[in-house]
Amino acid sequence: MSAAPPNSRSQYKIATLLGVVTFLSFIYFYEGGGWNQNSRVDLLRAIVEHHTLEIDVYHENTGDKAHFQGHYYSDKAPGQVFLAVPFALATRPALRAMGIDPQSPRGVLALSYTVIAGTAALPMALAAVCLFFLALRFGSDSVAASFGAATACLGTPLWAYASLFWAHALVGACLLFAFAAAVMLGDSTNARADFLRALAVGLAAGWATVTEYPAAPASAILALFALSQAWQRGSAARWRTVAGVGAGAALCIFVLLSYLYTAFGSFRPSYSYYDPNSFAFMQQHGYLGLTFPHPDRLLKLLFQCRRGLFFASPVTIAAVPGLWWLWKQNEHRTAALTAAGISAYYFLFNASFYEWKAGRAFGPRYAASGIPVLCIGLAIAWQRATPIWRRVLIALMLWSVFIALMVVSTSSELSMVDSCPILHASWPAFWSGQMAMNRDSMLTIAEAAGGYGAFNVGQLLGLEGLASLIPLLAVWAAGIWTWFRLLRG
């Protein structure tokens, strides 16, 4: 089962609708601060306000920091922050025009909201569009493609990560973009298209690694996938692919190594520079906390109530047979293996980490970047399902979306010690109307002064409790109505 590239006007309109609705859903919630996001915003402020990589002025608001030669640095890979710099620079004059000091608490809050929208929400909304067109490319119709794209973004923990200044949404989107570019490489008809599409693979996959070090093996898998797409077209196409992927990857490697050398005077990852008393397990267990995949942890990452993907998002179970059906199509076998390989790598990586529960998070956080490519199978599963099984998929999708909505609207940073935080914390908080519970701020301790935590757009409009979700539900209702009209068209 295969389909020609989409050319229907209504398909492009549906893709645009999916991108807009998912983007508005992501930015509806501001999740507040925490060690992870504070580490990144501290680096962003240091670059924009002080033109330095040292976060000495801000470091007290986070424990996620490196210490080197008397100075503090973010312990994170720099890709998301570097991408956020243009958004921050564009926001600052706009704030001044509105009479807001960009360095005031209110200004920093607005800046952090903007960079989350630009570097987490926007890439994941574009990933929804990408998933839609990939599904069409693999033989799905518009209904199946819409089901897969919308479910991936609103029915999995990706919704939470797209609303936080965390790197997982950006990395997952970059890997998906590289995957799509490699698929397009198989359709190339001239030398220029070969090189440009290969270059896109190298840039997207490379930037995923600049944003998160563990993305490097997934990026390598995508490079091999790109090469396989050009392999049968002869040595010239292969060398163009190698050159394009290599050029894109080299540029990204140069950015990452330049950052590490400028900050630390070496090319060791920033996680190597913790204080001796911080995250001691990373020095005591394996390499920076990595050992080997533990089968019991892997099962927990899939099925356990605390962090299991299939508990947090039951509908994603359908992606597994979906990829299997894709693999059974000879022309798409390599694509299915690539998607499955990247997803499997991320879960094995998460199961290899000593602190596999990954702090306060929703779902398997260290495996989250592999969820977008896994969800390629959702549209295939819908396309192959019988009417009865489609009803089951709809039920699983609605339940998964509700779980994600419940978590994101209360707090996406779930306890790692609670045996089932979705049931024990999110469920009662949601039904009692406790929205946006995170009171931590991205500001420094002095600037925050107990305020500037999480909020949603409904609360800004004066709505309280569950009523604060009414504007979001209105957006969804309008989106569904428009979607049906486009399908009829």
The 8 nearest C-alpha neighbors of each residue, nearest first, counted from 0:
[[1, 138, 328, 2, 137, 139, 325, 330],
 [2, 0, 138, 137, 136, 3, 139, 330],
 [3, 1, 138, 136, 137, 4, 135, 0],
 [2, 4, 5, 136, 1, 135, 138, 6],
 [3, 5, 136, 6, 2, 135, 132, 133],
 [6, 4, 7, 3, 135, 10, 136, 132],
 [5, 7, 8, 4, 10, 11, 3, 9],
 [8, 6, 10, 9, 5, 11, 12, 4],
 [7, 9, 11, 10, 12, 6, 5, 13],
 [8, 10, 12, 7, 11, 485, 13, 488],
 [11, 9, 13, 7, 12, 8, 14, 141],
 [10, 12, 14, 8, 13, 9, 15, 7],
 [11, 13, 9, 15, 10, 14, 16, 8],
 [14, 12, 16, 10, 15, 11, 9, 17],
 [15, 13, 11, 17, 128, 16, 12, 10],
 [14, 16, 12, 18, 13, 17, 11, 19],
 [15, 17, 13, 19, 14, 18, 20, 12],
 [18, 16, 14, 20, 15, 19, 21, 13],
 [17, 19, 124, 15, 21, 16, 20, 128],
 [18, 20, 22, 16, 17, 21, 23, 15],
 [21, 19, 23, 17, 22, 18, 16, 24],
 [20, 22, 24, 18, 23, 124, 19, 17],
 [21, 23, 124, 25, 19, 24, 20, 120],
 [24, 22, 20, 26, 25, 21, 27, 19],
 [25, 23, 21, 27, 22, 26, 20, 471],
 [24, 26, 22, 162, 23, 27, 120, 161],
 [25, 27, 28, 23, 24, 116, 162, 22],
 [28, 26, 24, 456, 25, 455, 23, 29],
 [29, 27, 455, 26, 30, 454, 25, 162],
 [28, 30, 453, 454, 31, 455, 162, 112],
 [29, 31, 453, 28, 163, 162, 454, 32],
 [32, 30, 453, 452, 440, 29, 439, 437],
 [31, 33, 440, 441, 439, 37, 36, 452],
 [32, 34, 35, 36, 37, 439, 441, 440],
 [33, 35, 61, 37, 63, 36, 62, 38],
 [36, 34, 38, 37, 33, 63, 165, 39],
 [35, 37, 164, 39, 38, 33, 165, 34],
 [38, 36, 40, 441, 34, 39, 35, 33],
 [37, 39, 41, 73, 36, 35, 40, 63],
 [40, 38, 42, 36, 41, 37, 43, 80],
 [39, 41, 43, 37, 42, 38, 44, 36],
 [42, 40, 44, 38, 39, 43, 37, 57],
 [41, 43, 45, 39, 40, 44, 54, 73],
 [44, 42, 40, 46, 41, 45, 80, 47],
 [43, 45, 47, 41, 46, 48, 42, 40],
 [44, 46, 42, 49, 43, 48, 51, 47],
 [47, 45, 50, 51, 43, 44, 49, 48],
 [46, 48, 44, 45, 50, 49, 43, 84],
 [47, 49, 44, 45, 46, 50, 102, 43],
 [48, 50, 45, 51, 46, 47, 44, 52],
 [51, 49, 46, 47, 48, 45, 52, 44],
 [50, 52, 46, 53, 49, 45, 54, 47],
 [51, 53, 46, 45, 42, 54, 262, 72],
 [54, 52, 72, 51, 55, 71, 70, 45],
 [53, 55, 72, 71, 57, 56, 58, 45],
 [54, 56, 71, 58, 57, 53, 70, 72],
 [57, 55, 54, 58, 45, 59, 53, 41],
 [56, 58, 54, 55, 59, 443, 41, 60],
 [59, 57, 55, 60, 54, 61, 56, 71],
 [58, 60, 61, 57, 443, 444, 62, 56],
 [61, 59, 443, 58, 444, 57, 37, 34],
 [62, 60, 34, 63, 59, 58, 37, 38],
 [61, 63, 64, 34, 60, 59, 58, 38],
 [64, 62, 61, 34, 38, 74, 35, 73],
 [65, 63, 74, 73, 72, 62, 71, 38],
 [64, 66, 273, 272, 74, 72, 71, 73],
 [67, 65, 71, 272, 70, 273, 274, 72],
 [66, 68, 70, 69, 272, 71, 65, 263],
 [69, 67, 70, 66, 71, 263, 272, 262],
 [68, 70, 67, 66, 71, 55, 72, 53],
 [71, 69, 67, 68, 66, 55, 53, 72],
 [70, 72, 66, 55, 54, 65, 53, 64],
 [73, 71, 65, 53, 54, 64, 74, 66],
 [72, 74, 64, 38, 75, 65, 42, 39],
 [73, 75, 64, 65, 269, 270, 63, 72],
 [76, 74, 73, 77, 269, 39, 270, 38],
 [75, 77, 210, 211, 78, 209, 212, 74],
 [76, 78, 80, 210, 79, 81, 75, 209],
 [79, 210, 77, 209, 81, 80, 76, 82],
 [78, 80, 82, 81, 210, 77, 83, 166],
 [79, 81, 83, 82, 77, 78, 43, 39],
 [80, 82, 78, 84, 83, 79, 77, 43],
 [83, 81, 79, 80, 84, 78, 118, 85],
 [82, 84, 80, 86, 81, 114, 85, 118],
 [83, 85, 87, 81, 86, 82, 88, 80],
 [86, 84, 88, 87, 83, 89, 82, 81],
 [87, 85, 89, 83, 84, 88, 114, 90],
 [86, 88, 90, 84, 89, 85, 110, 83],
 [87, 89, 85, 90, 86, 91, 84, 47],
 [88, 90, 86, 87, 91, 85, 92, 93],
 [91, 89, 87, 93, 88, 92, 86, 94],
 [90, 92, 94, 93, 101, 88, 89, 87],
 [93, 91, 95, 94, 90, 96, 89, 88],
 [92, 94, 96, 90, 91, 95, 97, 89],
 [95, 93, 99, 97, 91, 96, 92, 101],
 [94, 96, 98, 92, 99, 97, 93, 100],
 [95, 97, 93, 94, 98, 92, 99, 91],
 [98, 96, 94, 95, 99, 93, 92, 100],
 [97, 99, 95, 96, 94, 100, 93, 101],
 [100, 98, 94, 95, 97, 106, 101, 96],
 [99, 101, 103, 102, 106, 95, 98, 94],
 [102, 100, 106, 91, 103, 107, 99, 94],
 [103, 101, 100, 106, 107, 104, 105, 48],
 [102, 104, 106, 100, 105, 101, 107, 99],
 [105, 103, 107, 106, 446, 108, 102, 442],
 [106, 104, 108, 103, 107, 109, 99, 101],
 [105, 107, 101, 103, 109, 108, 104, 102],
 [108, 106, 110, 104, 109, 105, 102, 101],
 [107, 109, 105, 111, 106, 110, 104, 112],
 [110, 108, 112, 106, 107, 111, 113, 105],
 [109, 111, 107, 113, 108, 112, 87, 106],
 [112, 110, 108, 114, 113, 109, 107, 115],
 [111, 113, 109, 115, 110, 114, 108, 116],
 [114, 112, 116, 110, 111, 115, 117, 109],
 [113, 115, 117, 111, 116, 83, 112, 118],
 [116, 114, 112, 119, 164, 118, 117, 113],
 [115, 117, 120, 113, 114, 119, 121, 118],
 [118, 116, 114, 121, 115, 119, 113, 120],
 [117, 119, 115, 114, 116, 83, 121, 120],
 [118, 120, 161, 115, 169, 168, 122, 121],
 [121, 119, 161, 116, 123, 25, 122, 22],
 [120, 122, 124, 117, 123, 119, 116, 22],
 [123, 121, 125, 124, 119, 120, 172, 169],
 [122, 124, 126, 125, 120, 121, 172, 168],
 [125, 123, 18, 121, 127, 22, 126, 122],
 [126, 124, 128, 122, 127, 123, 18, 121],
 [125, 127, 123, 129, 124, 128, 172, 130],
 [128, 126, 148, 124, 130, 125, 129, 18],
 [129, 127, 125, 131, 14, 126, 130, 18],
 [128, 130, 126, 132, 131, 127, 133, 125],
 [131, 129, 133, 127, 148, 128, 132, 126],
 [132, 130, 144, 128, 134, 129, 148, 133],
 [131, 133, 135, 134, 129, 130, 136, 128],
 [134, 132, 136, 130, 135, 131, 129, 137],
 [133, 135, 137, 144, 131, 132, 139, 136],
 [134, 136, 139, 132, 138, 133, 137, 140],
 [135, 137, 133, 134, 138, 2, 4, 132],
 [138, 136, 134, 135, 1, 139, 133, 2],
 [137, 139, 1, 2, 135, 0, 136, 134],
 [140, 138, 135, 134, 143, 382, 144, 137],
 [139, 141, 143, 142, 135, 144, 138, 382],
 [140, 142, 144, 143, 145, 139, 10, 135],
 [143, 141, 145, 144, 140, 146, 139, 486],
 [142, 144, 378, 146, 145, 140, 381, 141],
 [143, 145, 131, 141, 134, 378, 147, 146],
 [146, 144, 142, 148, 143, 147, 149, 141],
 [145, 147, 143, 144, 149, 148, 150, 142],
 [148, 146, 378, 377, 144, 150, 145, 149],
 [147, 149, 127, 145, 151, 130, 131, 150],
 [150, 148, 152, 146, 151, 147, 145, 153],
 [149, 151, 154, 153, 147, 152, 148, 146],
 [150, 152, 148, 149, 154, 155, 374, 153],
 [151, 153, 149, 150, 158, 157, 154, 155],
 [154, 152, 150, 158, 400, 155, 149, 151],
 [153, 155, 400, 150, 399, 151, 403, 152],
 [154, 156, 157, 312, 151, 153, 152, 403],
 [157, 155, 158, 159, 362, 361, 403, 160],
 [158, 156, 160, 155, 159, 152, 161, 168],
 [159, 157, 161, 156, 153, 160, 152, 155],
 [158, 160, 162, 156, 157, 161, 407, 411],
 [159, 161, 157, 163, 162, 168, 158, 167],
 [160, 162, 120, 119, 158, 168, 159, 163],
 [163, 161, 159, 25, 160, 120, 26, 28],
 [164, 162, 160, 165, 161, 30, 115, 159],
 [165, 163, 36, 115, 166, 119, 162, 39],
 [164, 166, 163, 36, 167, 160, 35, 168],
 [165, 167, 169, 168, 170, 79, 210, 164],
 [166, 168, 368, 170, 169, 165, 171, 367],
 [169, 167, 171, 161, 160, 170, 119, 166],
 [168, 170, 172, 119, 166, 167, 171, 122],
 [171, 169, 207, 173, 167, 172, 168, 368],
 [172, 170, 368, 168, 174, 169, 173, 371],
 [171, 173, 175, 169, 126, 170, 174, 123],
 [174, 172, 203, 176, 170, 175, 171, 207],
 [175, 173, 177, 171, 176, 172, 204, 178],
 [174, 176, 178, 172, 177, 173, 372, 179],
 [177, 175, 173, 179, 178, 174, 172, 180],
 [178, 176, 200, 180, 174, 203, 175, 179],
 [177, 179, 175, 181, 176, 180, 174, 182],
 [180, 178, 182, 176, 181, 177, 175, 183],
 [179, 181, 183, 177, 182, 178, 196, 200],
 [180, 182, 225, 184, 178, 183, 179, 177],
 [183, 181, 179, 184, 180, 185, 178, 228],
 [184, 182, 180, 185, 186, 181, 179, 187],
 [185, 183, 181, 187, 186, 182, 196, 193],
 [184, 186, 228, 183, 182, 187, 229, 181],
 [185, 187, 183, 184, 188, 182, 228, 193],
 [188, 186, 184, 192, 185, 193, 189, 183],
 [187, 189, 186, 192, 190, 193, 191, 185],
 [190, 188, 192, 191, 187, 193, 236, 194],
 [189, 191, 193, 192, 194, 236, 188, 239],
 [192, 190, 194, 193, 189, 195, 196, 188],
 [191, 193, 195, 190, 194, 189, 187, 196],
 [194, 192, 190, 191, 196, 195, 187, 197],
 [193, 195, 243, 197, 191, 239, 192, 196],
 [196, 194, 198, 192, 197, 193, 191, 199],
 [197, 195, 199, 198, 193, 194, 180, 184],
 [196, 198, 243, 244, 200, 194, 240, 199],
 [197, 199, 243, 244, 195, 201, 247, 196],
 [198, 200, 196, 202, 197, 201, 203, 195],
 [201, 199, 177, 197, 198, 203, 202, 180],
 [200, 202, 244, 247, 248, 198, 204, 199],
 [201, 203, 247, 205, 199, 200, 204, 248],
 [204, 202, 173, 177, 206, 200, 205, 201],
 [203, 205, 218, 207, 201, 174, 206, 177],
 [206, 204, 248, 202, 208, 207, 251, 203],
 [205, 207, 209, 203, 208, 204, 251, 202],
 [206, 208, 170, 210, 204, 205, 209, 173],
 [207, 209, 214, 211, 212, 215, 210, 205],
 [210, 208, 206, 78, 207, 255, 211, 76],
 [78, 209, 211, 207, 76, 208, 79, 77],
 [212, 210, 208, 76, 213, 214, 209, 207],
 [211, 213, 208, 214, 215, 209, 76, 210],
 [214, 212, 215, 211, 208, 216, 217, 348],
 [215, 213, 208, 217, 212, 216, 211, 207],
 [214, 216, 218, 208, 213, 217, 212, 219],
 [217, 215, 219, 218, 214, 220, 213, 344],
 [218, 216, 220, 214, 219, 215, 341, 221],
 [217, 219, 204, 215, 221, 216, 220, 214],
 [218, 220, 216, 222, 221, 217, 215, 223],
 [221, 219, 217, 223, 218, 222, 224, 216],
 [220, 222, 224, 218, 219, 223, 225, 178],
 [221, 223, 219, 225, 224, 220, 218, 226],
 [224, 222, 226, 220, 221, 225, 227, 219],
 [223, 225, 221, 227, 222, 226, 220, 228],
 [226, 224, 181, 222, 228, 223, 227, 221],
 [225, 227, 223, 228, 229, 224, 230, 240],
 [228, 226, 230, 224, 229, 225, 223, 231],
 [227, 229, 185, 225, 226, 230, 184, 224],
 [230, 228, 226, 227, 237, 232, 236, 231],
 [229, 231, 227, 232, 237, 228, 226, 233],
 [232, 230, 233, 229, 228, 227, 234, 237],
 [233, 231, 230, 229, 236, 234, 237, 235],
 [232, 234, 231, 235, 236, 230, 237, 229],
 [233, 235, 237, 236, 238, 232, 230, 231],
 [234, 236, 238, 237, 233, 239, 232, 190],
 [237, 235, 239, 234, 238, 233, 229, 232],
 [238, 236, 234, 240, 235, 239, 229, 230],
 [237, 239, 241, 235, 240, 236, 242, 234],
 [240, 238, 242, 236, 194, 237, 241, 243],
 [241, 239, 237, 243, 197, 238, 242, 194],
 [240, 242, 238, 244, 239, 243, 245, 237],
 [241, 243, 239, 245, 240, 244, 246, 238],
 [244, 242, 198, 197, 194, 240, 246, 245],
 [245, 243, 201, 198, 197, 247, 241, 246],
 [244, 246, 242, 248, 243, 247, 241, 249],
 [247, 245, 249, 243, 248, 244, 242, 250],
 [246, 248, 201, 202, 198, 244, 250, 249],
 [247, 249, 201, 205, 245, 251, 250, 246],
 [250, 248, 252, 246, 251, 247, 245, 253],
 [249, 251, 253, 247, 248, 252, 246, 254],
 [252, 250, 254, 248, 253, 205, 249, 206],
 [253, 251, 249, 255, 254, 250, 256, 248],
 [252, 254, 250, 256, 251, 255, 257, 249],
 [255, 253, 251, 257, 252, 256, 258, 250],
 [254, 256, 252, 258, 257, 253, 209, 251],
 [255, 257, 259, 253, 258, 254, 266, 252],
 [258, 256, 254, 260, 255, 259, 253, 261],
 [259, 257, 261, 255, 256, 260, 262, 254],
 [258, 260, 256, 262, 266, 257, 261, 263],
 [259, 261, 264, 265, 257, 263, 262, 258],
 [262, 260, 258, 259, 264, 263, 257, 265],
 [263, 261, 259, 260, 258, 264, 52, 53],
 [264, 262, 260, 265, 259, 261, 67, 266],
 [263, 265, 260, 261, 262, 259, 266, 267],
 [266, 264, 260, 263, 267, 259, 261, 262],
 [265, 267, 259, 260, 256, 268, 264, 263],
 [266, 268, 265, 269, 271, 259, 263, 270],
 [269, 267, 270, 271, 266, 259, 76, 212],
 [268, 270, 74, 271, 272, 267, 65, 75],
 [269, 271, 268, 74, 272, 273, 65, 75],
 [272, 270, 269, 268, 273, 267, 287, 65],
 [273, 271, 65, 270, 66, 269, 67, 274],
 [274, 272, 65, 66, 271, 277, 275, 270],
 [273, 275, 277, 276, 66, 272, 65, 278],
 [276, 274, 277, 273, 279, 278, 282, 272],
 [275, 277, 274, 279, 278, 273, 280, 282],
 [278, 276, 274, 279, 275, 273, 62, 280],
 [279, 277, 280, 281, 276, 273, 282, 275],
 [278, 280, 281, 277, 282, 276, 283, 275],
 [279, 281, 283, 282, 278, 284, 288, 353],
 [282, 280, 288, 287, 279, 283, 284, 278],
 [281, 283, 280, 279, 287, 284, 288, 286],
 [282, 284, 280, 281, 279, 285, 288, 287],
 [285, 283, 288, 280, 281, 282, 286, 290],
 [286, 284, 290, 289, 288, 287, 283, 281],
 [285, 287, 289, 288, 284, 290, 281, 282],
 [286, 288, 281, 289, 282, 285, 284, 271],
 [287, 289, 281, 284, 353, 285, 286, 352],
 [290, 288, 352, 285, 286, 351, 287, 353],
 [289, 291, 285, 351, 352, 288, 284, 286],
 [290, 292, 351, 293, 289, 350, 352, 348],
 [293, 291, 351, 350, 347, 294, 348, 290],
 [292, 294, 296, 350, 295, 351, 291, 297],
 [295, 293, 297, 296, 298, 292, 350, 299],
 [294, 296, 298, 297, 293, 299, 350, 300],
 [297, 295, 299, 350, 293, 298, 294, 300],
 [296, 298, 294, 300, 350, 299, 295, 293],
 [299, 297, 301, 295, 296, 300, 302, 294],
 [298, 300, 303, 296, 302, 301, 297, 307],
 [301, 299, 307, 297, 298, 306, 363, 302],
 [300, 302, 307, 308, 298, 299, 309, 303],
 [301, 303, 307, 299, 309, 310, 298, 300],
 [304, 302, 299, 307, 305, 306, 300, 301],
 [303, 305, 419, 307, 310, 306, 302, 418],
 [304, 306, 419, 418, 303, 307, 420, 417],
 [307, 305, 362, 363, 300, 303, 304, 308],
 [308, 306, 301, 300, 302, 303, 310, 309],
 [307, 309, 301, 311, 310, 362, 312, 363],
 [308, 310, 313, 312, 302, 301, 307, 311],
 [311, 309, 307, 308, 312, 313, 302, 304],
 [312, 310, 308, 309, 362, 307, 313, 402],
 [311, 313, 399, 309, 155, 310, 314, 308],
 [314, 312, 309, 315, 310, 316, 395, 399],
 [313, 315, 395, 316, 396, 312, 317, 399],
 [314, 316, 317, 318, 313, 312, 309, 374],
 [317, 315, 314, 318, 319, 313, 309, 320],
 [316, 318, 315, 319, 314, 320, 377, 380],
 [319, 317, 376, 377, 321, 315, 316, 374],
 [318, 320, 321, 322, 317, 316, 323, 376],
 [321, 319, 323, 322, 318, 317, 324, 380],
 [320, 322, 376, 380, 318, 379, 324, 319],
 [323, 321, 376, 325, 319, 324, 320, 335],
 [322, 324, 320, 326, 321, 325, 319, 327],
 [325, 323, 327, 321, 326, 322, 320, 328],
 [324, 326, 322, 323, 327, 328, 335, 331],
 [327, 325, 332, 323, 335, 328, 324, 322],
 [328, 326, 324, 325, 329, 323, 332, 331],
 [329, 327, 326, 331, 325, 330, 332, 0],
 [328, 330, 332, 331, 327, 326, 333, 325],
 [329, 331, 328, 332, 333, 1, 326, 334],
 [332, 330, 334, 329, 328, 333, 326, 325],
 [331, 333, 326, 329, 335, 334, 330, 328],
 [334, 332, 336, 335, 331, 337, 224, 326],
 [333, 335, 337, 331, 332, 336, 338, 182],
 [334, 336, 326, 332, 338, 337, 333, 322],
 [337, 335, 333, 339, 334, 338, 340, 332],
 [336, 338, 340, 334, 335, 339, 333, 341],
 [339, 337, 335, 372, 341, 340, 336, 373],
 [338, 340, 336, 342, 337, 341, 343, 335],
 [341, 339, 337, 343, 338, 342, 336, 344],
 [340, 342, 344, 338, 343, 217, 339, 369],
 [341, 343, 369, 339, 345, 344, 340, 373],
 [344, 342, 340, 346, 341, 345, 339, 347],
 [345, 343, 341, 347, 342, 346, 348, 340],
 [346, 344, 366, 348, 342, 347, 343, 369],
 [345, 347, 349, 366, 343, 348, 344, 350],
 [346, 348, 350, 344, 345, 349, 292, 343],
 [347, 349, 345, 351, 346, 350, 344, 352],
 [348, 350, 346, 365, 351, 347, 352, 355],
 [349, 351, 292, 347, 297, 296, 348, 293],
 [352, 350, 292, 291, 348, 290, 349, 289],
 [353, 351, 289, 355, 349, 354, 288, 350],
 [352, 354, 288, 355, 289, 351, 284, 290],
 [355, 353, 352, 356, 357, 288, 358, 280],
 [354, 356, 352, 357, 353, 349, 350, 351],
 [355, 357, 354, 358, 415, 306, 363, 364],
 [358, 356, 355, 354, 364, 359, 360, 365],
 [359, 357, 415, 356, 360, 414, 354, 412],
 [358, 360, 412, 413, 414, 415, 357, 361],
 [359, 361, 412, 413, 358, 411, 364, 362],
 [362, 360, 411, 413, 156, 412, 364, 306],
 [361, 363, 306, 308, 364, 307, 156, 311],
 [364, 362, 306, 366, 300, 365, 367, 308],
 [365, 363, 367, 366, 362, 357, 360, 361],
 [364, 366, 349, 367, 363, 357, 345, 368],
 [367, 365, 345, 346, 364, 363, 368, 369],
 [368, 366, 364, 369, 370, 365, 167, 363],
 [369, 367, 171, 167, 370, 366, 170, 168],
 [368, 370, 342, 367, 366, 345, 371, 372],
 [369, 371, 373, 367, 368, 372, 374, 342],
 [372, 370, 374, 373, 369, 171, 175, 151],
 [373, 371, 338, 374, 375, 370, 369, 175],
 [372, 374, 370, 371, 375, 342, 338, 376],
 [375, 373, 376, 371, 377, 372, 318, 151],
 [376, 374, 372, 373, 377, 130, 378, 134],
 [375, 377, 321, 318, 322, 374, 379, 378],
 [378, 376, 318, 147, 380, 374, 379, 375],
 [377, 379, 147, 143, 381, 144, 380, 376],
 [378, 380, 321, 382, 376, 381, 377, 383],
 [379, 381, 321, 377, 383, 378, 382, 384],
 [382, 380, 378, 384, 379, 383, 143, 377],
 [381, 383, 379, 380, 143, 384, 139, 378],
 [382, 384, 380, 381, 379, 385, 321, 324],
 [385, 383, 381, 388, 382, 389, 380, 386],
 [384, 386, 388, 387, 389, 383, 381, 382],
 [387, 385, 389, 388, 390, 384, 391, 381],
 [388, 386, 390, 389, 385, 391, 384, 392],
 [389, 387, 391, 385, 390, 386, 384, 392],
 [388, 390, 392, 386, 391, 387, 384, 385],
 [389, 391, 393, 388, 387, 392, 394, 386],
 [390, 392, 388, 394, 389, 393, 395, 387],
 [393, 391, 389, 395, 390, 394, 396, 388],
 [392, 394, 396, 390, 391, 395, 397, 389],
 [395, 393, 391, 397, 392, 396, 398, 390],
 [396, 394, 314, 392, 398, 393, 397, 313],
 [395, 397, 393, 399, 314, 394, 398, 392],
 [398, 396, 400, 394, 399, 395, 393, 401],
 [397, 399, 401, 395, 396, 400, 394, 402],
 [400, 398, 154, 312, 396, 402, 401, 397],
 [401, 399, 154, 403, 397, 402, 398, 153],
 [400, 402, 404, 398, 399, 403, 405, 397],
 [403, 401, 405, 399, 400, 404, 406, 398],
 [402, 404, 400, 406, 401, 405, 154, 407],
 [405, 403, 401, 407, 402, 406, 408, 400],
 [404, 406, 402, 403, 408, 407, 429, 401],
 [405, 407, 403, 409, 411, 404, 408, 410],
 [408, 406, 411, 404, 410, 409, 159, 405],
 [407, 409, 405, 406, 434, 435, 404, 410],
 [408, 410, 434, 435, 406, 407, 436, 429],
 [411, 409, 407, 412, 406, 436, 435, 437],
 [412, 410, 407, 406, 361, 413, 159, 360],
 [411, 413, 360, 359, 410, 361, 414, 437],
 [414, 412, 359, 360, 361, 411, 420, 415],
 [413, 415, 359, 416, 417, 420, 412, 360],
 [414, 416, 359, 358, 417, 356, 413, 305],
 [417, 415, 414, 418, 305, 420, 419, 356],
 [418, 416, 420, 419, 414, 415, 305, 423],
 [417, 419, 305, 416, 420, 304, 415, 423],
 [420, 418, 305, 304, 417, 421, 422, 423],
 [419, 421, 423, 424, 422, 417, 413, 305],
 [422, 420, 425, 419, 424, 423, 426, 406],
 [423, 421, 426, 420, 419, 424, 425, 427],
 [422, 424, 420, 421, 419, 425, 426, 427],
 [425, 423, 420, 421, 426, 422, 427, 428],
 [424, 426, 421, 428, 406, 427, 429, 422],
 [425, 427, 422, 429, 428, 424, 421, 430],
 [428, 426, 430, 429, 425, 424, 431, 423],
 [429, 427, 433, 425, 431, 426, 430, 424],
 [430, 428, 432, 426, 431, 427, 433, 425],
 [431, 429, 432, 427, 428, 426, 465, 433],
 [430, 432, 428, 429, 433, 427, 464, 465],
 [433, 431, 464, 465, 429, 430, 434, 428],
 [434, 432, 428, 431, 429, 464, 409, 436],
 [433, 435, 409, 408, 436, 432, 464, 429],
 [436, 434, 409, 454, 453, 437, 408, 410],
 [435, 437, 409, 434, 410, 438, 433, 453],
 [436, 438, 453, 439, 435, 452, 410, 31],
 [439, 437, 452, 436, 453, 440, 31, 450],
 [440, 438, 32, 452, 437, 31, 33, 441],
 [439, 441, 32, 452, 442, 31, 451, 447],
 [442, 440, 32, 37, 31, 443, 33, 40],
 [443, 441, 440, 447, 446, 444, 104, 60],
 [442, 444, 446, 60, 445, 57, 447, 441],
 [443, 445, 447, 446, 60, 448, 442, 59],
 [444, 446, 443, 447, 448, 442, 449, 60],
 [447, 445, 443, 444, 448, 442, 104, 103],
 [446, 448, 450, 444, 442, 449, 445, 443],
 [449, 447, 450, 446, 445, 444, 451, 443],
 [448, 450, 447, 451, 438, 439, 440, 452],
 [451, 449, 447, 448, 452, 438, 440, 439],
 [452, 450, 440, 447, 453, 108, 449, 438],
 [451, 453, 438, 31, 440, 439, 450, 437],
 [454, 452, 31, 30, 435, 29, 437, 438],
 [455, 453, 435, 29, 28, 458, 30, 452],
 [454, 456, 28, 458, 457, 27, 29, 459],
 [455, 457, 459, 458, 27, 460, 28, 454],
 [458, 456, 467, 460, 459, 462, 455, 468],
 [457, 459, 462, 461, 460, 456, 455, 467],
 [458, 460, 456, 457, 461, 455, 462, 454],
 [461, 459, 457, 458, 462, 456, 467, 463],
 [460, 462, 458, 459, 457, 463, 467, 456],
 [463, 461, 467, 458, 457, 460, 466, 464],
 [464, 462, 467, 466, 458, 465, 461, 457],
 [463, 465, 432, 466, 467, 434, 433, 462],
 [466, 464, 432, 467, 468, 463, 434, 429],
 [465, 467, 468, 464, 469, 463, 462, 457],
 [466, 468, 457, 462, 463, 465, 458, 469],
 [469, 467, 466, 471, 470, 465, 457, 472],
 [468, 470, 472, 471, 466, 467, 473, 457],
 [471, 469, 473, 472, 468, 474, 457, 467],
 [470, 472, 474, 473, 468, 469, 475, 24],
 [473, 471, 475, 469, 474, 470, 476, 468],
 [472, 474, 470, 476, 471, 475, 469, 477],
 [473, 475, 471, 477, 472, 476, 478, 470],
 [476, 474, 478, 472, 473, 477, 479, 471],
 [477, 475, 473, 479, 478, 474, 472, 480],
 [478, 476, 480, 474, 475, 479, 481, 473],
 [477, 479, 475, 481, 476, 480, 482, 474],
 [480, 478, 482, 476, 481, 477, 475, 483],
 [481, 479, 477, 483, 482, 478, 476, 484],
 [480, 482, 484, 478, 479, 483, 477, 485],
 [483, 481, 479, 485, 484, 480, 478, 486],
 [484, 482, 486, 480, 485, 481, 487, 479],
 [485, 483, 481, 487, 482, 486, 488, 480],
 [484, 486, 488, 482, 483, 487, 9, 481],
 [487, 485, 483, 488, 484, 482, 9, 141],
 [488, 486, 484, 485, 483, 482, 9, 481],
 [487, 485, 486, 484, 9, 483, 8, 482]]
